[in-house]
Amino acid sequence: MKIAVVGTGYVGLVTGTCFAEVGIDVTCIDIDQKKIDNLHNGILPIYEPGLEEMVARNVKSGRLNFSTSLAESIKGADVAFIAVGTPPGEDGSADLKYVLAVARGIGENMDNYTVVVTKSTVPVGTAAKVRFEIEQALAKRGASVEFDVASNPEFLKEGAAIDDFLKPDRIVVGVSSERAEEVMRRLYKPFLLNGHPIIFMDIPSAEMTKYAANSMLATKISFMNDIANLCEIMGADVNKVRQGIGSDARIGHKFIYPGIGYGGSCFPKDVKALIKTASENGYQMQVLQAVEGVNEAQKEVLFNKVKKHFGNDLKGKKFAIWGLSFKPKTDDMREAPSLVIIEKLLAEGATVSAYDPVAIPEAKHTLGDTITYAKDQFEALVDADALLVVTEWPEFRSPSFEVVGRLLKQKVIFDGRNIYDPSEMKEIGFTYHCIGIKADHKEPAAY
Ligand SMILES: NC(=O)c1ccc[n+]([C@@H]2O[C@H](COP(=O)([O-])OP(=O)(O)OC[C@H]3O[C@@H](n4cnc5c(N)ncnc54)[C@H](O)[C@@H]3O)[C@@H](O)[C@H]2O)c1
């Protein structure tokens, strides 16, 4: 089979590479010439564990190609994936201009039956718009080429994208013809050998499934953050509450970790877009509005703790920050809570020294030289008044606290990810602030 993947960002590059890995002939296309030139030289636009080796292997085998020419790459393709960005517009709705531009380009150039698949996260009704763009472009050049549209939302997690793609929990595909279903079933067959389900449905339901999935996950996070804040007020320990409720199979342990709010390129924009889709259609997503409200407030929780600890005066203070990316194992800085915290610290006259294992080059695009960047996690601590743990990279989990205490000016840690044990921190002389547990929390036995 031959496929074209249009948009070689996070999703497009992982998708194209994983299809090549199972023997499919893939061309990844992007309008960004530099990105394509870099890929030809083995330089990837993103950090994703294992991806670099996999790209190199498949380029070498000749199955994975990169191009800026949609016109050349679409010819002879059985399937064309649209995997370009769908950023939020001014009003929060998904901006479809990139998706529809690609659809036009496909219509202008396709020369055989192709299934045109939206892999980008797009609102219900987008596949119909894609179909219309292609029909218009075909009509304009007087061509009669058969095609189908389909929706195949992507559920990969940054940081575990390859595993998620190769061993998916499920594959969701919206189709409107048996022919398209047959092509998509054949394409995904190599990923289904271990019994992973492929779920076919109508196109609007597939489009909605992606938004419903991300919104449900965002809801779990905001709900738990709300509970955490209340635990703190009431003297309960959210870590224990989390274990208590997570053991209930109906609830489960995943996505109930309190923290400093969700970020990244998907949850914030997808929650916004679904709220907007609903309101445009006369319906109010009351739960999601609250989810968003809680998340915005949660991004400030750690900063508020810092401010309170230092008696509202942060002028001239220096803060070490561990972790900049919105979550571990990625260099993605889009909507990262670190950006909100850093902006607030700087606005109060504080300085920041930050360390992240991979995201510093990406962070520099946004933060420039407003902060200093440390070479390692310990350098960031030198003469800092406190440490803020913002992203839970594995290497931050068990540092030498003896060294941490020695390098910091004051033994104070603000942990936005609850990765340390409050009683242990107390024992070794740290003032430890985390989420959902009072800093002076006492175990019941001590009452
Ligand atoms: N990043 C994720 O974890 C993730 C997961 C699931 C779904 N999604 C969805 O997938 C879509 C893509 O997300 P992403 O994170 O990969 O975006 P991205 O910004 O990393 O990549 C998009 C790419 O599309 C390219 N592009 C734009 N217009 C183009 C055109 N006309 N022709 C060719 N290339 C073009 C851009 O240059 C860019 O390289 C979004 O809708 C997103 O919501 C993302």
The ligand as a Gaussian input file, in Angstrom:
#p B3LYP/6-31G(d) Opt

LIG

0 1
 N        0.227000      16.343000      19.476000
 C       -0.556000      15.395000      19.950000
 O       -0.259000      14.759000      20.947000
 C       -1.849000      15.081000      19.244000
 C       -2.514000      13.886000      19.590000
 C       -3.691000      13.582000      18.939000
 C       -4.216000      14.451000      17.995000
 N       -3.564000      15.606000      17.685000
 C       -4.136000      16.481000      16.664000
 O       -3.410000      16.273000      15.441000
 C       -3.302000      17.501000      14.711000
 C       -1.851000      17.825000      14.456000
 O       -1.225000      18.057000      15.714000
 P        0.361000      18.121000      15.865000
 O        0.635000      18.234000      17.303000
 O        0.968000      17.037000      15.070000
 O        0.634000      19.534000      15.134000
 P        2.031000      20.179000      14.717000
 O        1.855000      21.628000      14.835000
 O        3.132000      19.484000      15.465000
 O        2.194000      19.782000      13.180000
 C        1.396000      20.273000      12.151000
 C        2.250000      20.306000      10.876000
 O        1.423000      20.601000       9.749000
 C        2.174000      21.376000       8.854000
 N        1.288000      22.030000       7.882000
 C        0.441000      23.078000       8.060000
 N       -0.198000      23.357000       6.914000
 C        0.224000      22.469000       5.995000
 C       -0.071000      22.239000       4.626000
 N       -0.951000      22.995000       3.967000
 N        0.558000      21.246000       3.991000
 C        1.470000      20.479000       4.617000
 N        1.791000      20.635000       5.929000
 C        1.188000      21.622000       6.594000
 C        2.945000      22.324000       9.749000
 O        4.056000      22.892000       9.083000
 C        3.338000      21.374000      10.887000
 O        4.593000      20.768000      10.646000
 C       -4.061000      18.542000      15.529000
 O       -5.378000      18.615000      15.076000
 C       -4.016000      17.951000      16.920000
 O       -5.093000      18.393000      17.720000
 C       -2.386000      15.925000      18.295000

